Amino acid sequence: MIRLWWLRLCGRMVNLAGLPGMVRECDYASGLGPTSVRVRISPLFTVVTVNGVDVFFYRLTGGIDGIGYAPSCARQEEK
């Protein structure tokens, strides 16, 4: 209980400072439906892909740079 309180306090302080959140690379596929999530990290961007739609986040600010979609890649990931 104290640990959760401490994590929330730290999270609020980080949000107040305007710092972006941290994310690590991973792949996730839902067992309940055709949903897949992939996180990739490059020197400039963190790319989150959900069902073939890429969302590019700036690494330092956390702001969204843009999105992309590759239909052929999305079909290959589903197989």
C-alpha positions as CSV (number, residue, x, y, z in Angstrom):
1,M,0.0,0.0,0.0
2,I,2.8,2.4,0.8
3,R,4.6,1.4,-2.4
4,L,1.6,2.3,-4.5
5,W,1.3,5.6,-2.7
6,W,5.0,6.3,-3.4
7,L,4.6,5.4,-7.1
8,R,1.6,7.7,-7.5
9,L,3.5,10.5,-5.8
10,C,6.5,10.0,-8.1
11,G,4.3,9.8,-11.1
12,R,2.5,13.1,-10.2
13,M,5.9,14.8,-9.8
14,V,7.1,13.6,-13.1
15,N,3.9,14.7,-14.8
16,L,4.2,18.1,-13.1
17,A,7.7,18.5,-14.5
18,G,6.5,17.7,-18.0
19,L,8.8,14.7,-18.5
20,P,7.7,12.1,-21.0
21,G,6.9,8.6,-19.9
22,M,9.3,5.7,-20.3
23,V,8.4,2.7,-22.5
24,R,10.4,-0.4,-23.3
25,E,10.4,-2.5,-26.5
26,C,7.9,-5.3,-26.5
27,D,5.4,-7.3,-28.6
28,Y,1.9,-8.2,-27.4
29,A,-0.8,-10.2,-29.0
30,S,-4.3,-10.4,-27.5
31,G,-5.7,-13.8,-26.9
32,L,-9.3,-12.5,-27.0
33,G,-9.2,-10.9,-30.5
34,P,-7.1,-9.9,-33.5
35,T,-5.2,-7.2,-31.7
36,S,-1.4,-6.8,-31.7
37,V,0.8,-4.1,-30.2
38,R,4.5,-3.6,-30.9
39,V,6.8,-1.0,-29.3
40,R,10.1,-0.2,-31.0
41,I,12.7,2.4,-29.9
42,S,15.1,4.3,-32.1
43,P,17.4,7.3,-31.2
44,L,14.8,9.8,-32.3
45,F,11.4,8.1,-31.9
46,T,9.4,5.6,-30.0
47,V,7.2,3.8,-32.5
48,V,4.0,2.1,-31.2
49,T,2.3,-0.1,-33.7
50,V,-1.3,-1.2,-33.1
51,N,-2.8,-3.5,-35.8
52,G,-0.5,-2.2,-38.5
53,V,-0.9,1.6,-37.6
54,D,2.4,3.2,-36.5
55,V,2.4,6.1,-34.1
56,F,5.7,8.0,-33.9
57,F,6.5,9.7,-30.6
58,Y,9.5,12.0,-30.1
59,R,11.9,10.3,-27.6
60,L,12.7,13.5,-25.6
61,T,9.4,15.3,-25.5
62,G,6.9,12.5,-25.8
63,G,4.9,14.5,-28.4
64,I,3.4,12.8,-31.4
65,D,5.3,13.4,-34.7
66,G,2.9,11.5,-37.0
67,I,1.4,8.2,-38.0
68,G,1.9,5.7,-40.7
69,Y,0.2,2.6,-42.1
70,A,1.6,-0.3,-44.0
71,P,-1.2,-2.7,-45.0
72,S,1.1,-5.4,-46.4
73,C,3.1,-5.5,-43.1
74,A,-0.1,-5.6,-41.1
75,R,-1.3,-8.7,-43.0
76,Q,2.1,-10.4,-42.5
77,E,2.0,-9.8,-38.8
78,E,-1.4,-11.5,-38.5
79,K,-0.2,-14.7,-40.0
